[in-house]
Amino acid sequence: MATHKDALKRQRQNVKRNARNRYYIKGMRFLNKEFYAALESGNEEEASTLLKRNVKHIQRIAGKGIIHSNQSDRRCSRLHKAFNRTFAKA
């Protein structure tokens, strides 16, 4: 347990930041679930809108430093790949 004044402040800041980061990451996971459910149902219009929302959310949290930019790029790439694989015009 922290005893110094600056260590106590750092601990309070960490608790707040951790809660904020968990909120954004949980939102990202929820959007992922919605997107993959739309893919499974075969609803291209809904999946397209969810893809845009998901990518925007992922890039936003990467900009805030919650996830690394490489992780953001990888996640977005996988979403686009899944969308294109499902709705390929063959």
N, C-alpha and C positions, 0 to 999 in steps of 0.2 A: 504494500500500500504506500502511496506517495505521501511524503510528509512535508516537503518544501512547498512554498507558495507557488512557484512556477511549475512544479511538477503536478500540483493539484489542478492548476489551470489547464495544463496540457491534457490531463486526464479528462476534464470536463469537455474540452474541445474534441477529443477523440471520440467520446461517447456521442456527441452531436453529429460529427461527420460520419461515424459508422452508421447511425440511424438514417441519415440522409442517403448515403450510398446504398444501403439495403433497400430503401424505398425505390430508387431508380432501377436497381438491378431486378427487383421483384416485378416492376412494371415491364421491363424488357422481357422477362421470362413469360409473363402473362400474354404479351403481344405475340411472342413466338408460338405459344400454345394455340392462340386464336388463329394465327396464320396457317399453321399446319393442319388445324381442324378444317379450315376453309379449303385447303388443298385436297384433303381426303374427301370432302363432300363434292369436290369438282366444280365449285362455284368460282369461275374465273374472275368475275367482276369484283366480288368481295375479297378474293385473295389478292387482287391487284391493289385495292385500296389499303388493305392491311399490310402489304409489302411496303408501300410508300410510308405508311405511319411507322412501321417497324424500323425501317432504315433511318428515318428522320430521328427517331428516339435513340437509336444506337449511336448515331453520329453526334447527337447532342450530349449524351453522357460521356462519350470519348472526348469531346471538347471540354467538358468539365473536369476531365482527368480521373473519372471514376473507373473507367476501363482504359486499357492501352489502345492507342490508335491502330496497332497491328491487329489486335483482337477485334476491334470494330470492323476493320476491312475484311477480316476472315468471316465474321458473322454475316455481314452484308452479302459477301460473295456466296456463301452457302444458301442464303435465302433466295437470291436471284437464280442460283443454279437449280434449286428445288422447284421454283416457279416455272422456269423454262423447261425442265424435265417433264413436269406434269402437263403443261399446256403447249407442248411443242406442236407446231403446225406441220405435220408430216403427210 
